[in-house]
Amino acid sequence: MPWIDTIPYDTSTGKLRQLYDRVKGPGNNVDNIMMMHSLRPHTMEGHMAIYKNVLHHSANTIPKWFLETIGVWVSLLNGCAYCVEHHFNGLKRLLDDEERAKTIRAALEGGQITGTGLTDAEQHALRYAEALTRTPADMQQPMVAALREAGWNDGEILEINQVSAYFAYANRTVLGLGCSVQGDVLGLSPGNSENPEDWSHR
């Protein structure tokens, strides 16, 4: 049970029901992280706008499976099992290679970026995400320069930054309010990247 009151789909009304209808998955399932916002629906609206545009937008050029990998890594660093489980399932589905996905997860769970089998550029991105998560006040310009030297362009560096920053927010929403995966359908996501207003999970 969450640590604050939440309103389930069946008893929702008004603005909250409208937002639930936008974000729900099969069987009117609403992820628990979204239900955490039910007493202040405007915060759910803000959360979904950031999530959809940062992780699920057609203007991104980094493959979505790798953006999900960054999310899993940040969530592991923050000890957020909820986001790890949800986004590992998304990563696995998008990568369409279960063994490779398991290898990535096992390495990251052991804190071994080099054991993931990812490219040098991808490993640099994970190191940047780790530094931003663990010691944000210590970030320095050379860390961004290292990403550029590894082959990322500045727009892609922004994507890496924004996904890392989003998961810091999502992790703290979950961890600070006692959100669990109970009743959730793992691995659903707003797949229509062409339409930022389409939040439906499938």
Protein Blocks (a to p, Z undefined) as FASTA:
>chain_A
ZZbdcddfklgghjllmmmmmmpcehhiacfklmmmmmmmmlmmmmmmmmmmmmmcfkbm
bdfklmmmmmmmmmmmnopaklmmmmmmmmmmmnopaklmmmmmmmmmnopaklnopafk
lmmmmmmmmmmmmmmmlpcfklmmmmmmnopafklmmmmmmmmmmmmmmmmmmmmnopaf
ehiaehiacfblmlmklmbdZZ
